[in-house]
């Protein structure tokens, strides 16, 4: 539980600190296992999914109703969340 909260907090803290990505779930309804977000632009969301796969990350496309989704279950190491956040920062900078 503690590791799940740490992983999701890292990702939500990043998402809440910037304005390129928008979280889908309300703060009081957020999951520790599935973090959903979108850019607000369908073309950028598709580009994000494609480029994240090319960068070695899988299953970030999510469902069209919720945008991208990061599944950060127990097997996901903290380093995986750090890699995702680094990718998200780079993608946001390149696509503003």
JORASUL-V581222 format. One line per field, one symbol per residue. ss: DSSP state (H for helix, E for strand, C for the rest). psi: psi as a letter, one per 30 degrees, with the letter a starting at -180 (. if undefined). A space follows every 10 residues. Layout:
ss->???
psi->???
This chain:
ss->CHHHHHHHHH HHHHHHCCCC CEECCCHHHC CCCEEEEECC CHHHHHHHHH HHHHCCCCCC CCECCCEEEE ECCCCCCHHH HHHHHHHHHH HHHHCC
psi->eeeeeeeeee eeeeefflge kklekleggk kfejjkllfg jeeeeeeeee eeefggklhf eakfffalkj jilefjleee eeeeeeeeee eeefg.
